[in-house]
Amino acid sequence: MQFTDLKTQYTALKADIDARIQRVLDHGQYIMGPEVKELEAALAARTGARHCVAVASGTEALLIALMAIGLKPGDEVITTPFTFAATAEVIVLLGGVPVYVDIEPDTCNIDARLIEAAITPRSRAIMPVSLYGQVADMAQINAVAARHGLVVIEDAAQSFGASYQGAASCNVSAIACTSFFPSKPLGCYGDGGALFTSDDAIAQAAREIRVHGQSGRYHHTRVGVGGRMDTLQCAVVLGKLPRFDWELARRRALGERYNTLIRAQLIDRGLPVQLLAVRPDRDCVWAQYTVMVDQRAAVQQALQAAGIPTAVHYPKPLHHQPAYAGGCGADSHPHSIQAGQRVLSLPMSADLTEADQDRVVAALAQAVAATVEAAPATAA
Ligand SMILES: Cc1ncc(COP(=O)(O)O)c(C=O)c1O
């Protein structure tokens, strides 16, 4: 069993993807070829955002977003410590300061109610992460940002295709950034990403920053980066789009099915495992299907012995990472610390079969039961 089954996906899409790649090989415009604009138009239309700017990766999209708003050294960006390092990395790269706000323990997304207390005169932006494929509490976050004149940048690396109060992830804040890393809900065959906005000036800035800050050929208006997305990678994403709605529906169904099976085979039998909560006004596209268990190392080892690959997203919150610790104490953000110790991601992709999913849950039940049996009995 694979953690993310991309082979079955390629087999299903081979004709479309091969034809798309061949077309690029035939026209030879490997840099900023016609597929770049075609993909941008298709994704802007999908999300409802006025602009989509295809870039080299999700990390590059976040970096370009912060450059486009003119983040200066010393500026503070409020974000979650429970995310992939790239979220804070780009802030620190520009001399900014990540200011962490703890997560909601049941969704693992930033707790919007705690944001206002973290705002200072140096605050410039809020960067919530739509973790595991569920959009963070954007209505609350946008409201706080509006009260304090801050820009909201959704790190939507894991949530392309998700919806929030009827709107699409990547179109629920001033700027959004997604990733086409191969294992993401919408992936390419290498690195890729995109920035979304309905602000014309931000879109123009992002387009210029993507090509070394050029507003015209060899006219460098601003400092930029080499941040283009390859034409070939855009062609791969275009080749995947015809199946994407089916894949999203399948991911949602598999996520629900995991929940149902785990409730029946573990929770109802008193075995300790916690499911992620999905709020009623949004959905989850399950970039990762993640649960929480107490003795994760033992559970993971037992699953590995049963031939079931798992992963941990993420073992340490960023305030425990030397490069991104910031000024907060090691004991702060307790929900993020706890989540780092307990989260466990199970195999998930649109092509996961029900039979394999049944095997995963049966093995999980056995593994968790074994940890309970091995635990020392507590005094009555
Ligand atoms: C939450 C989050 N932010 C940013 C990134 C960075 O995306 P990429 O790997 O495309 O640079 C990722 C993906 O790994 C991610 O999961």
The ligand as a Gaussian input file, in Angstrom:
#p B3LYP/6-31G(d) Opt

LIG

0 1
 C        1.232000      24.300000       4.901000
 C        2.270000      24.352000       3.816000
 N        2.817000      25.515000       3.478000
 C        3.712000      25.615000       2.488000
 C        4.130000      24.502000       1.783000
 C        5.190000      24.663000       0.741000
 O        4.824000      24.232000      -0.521000
 P        5.927000      23.711000      -1.554000
 O        6.403000      22.392000      -1.070000
 O        5.207000      23.646000      -2.853000
 O        7.005000      24.733000      -1.577000
 C        3.566000      23.261000       2.076000
 C        3.916000      22.045000       1.308000
 O        4.736000      21.271000       1.557000
 C        2.636000      23.174000       3.138000
 O        2.095000      21.997000       3.467000

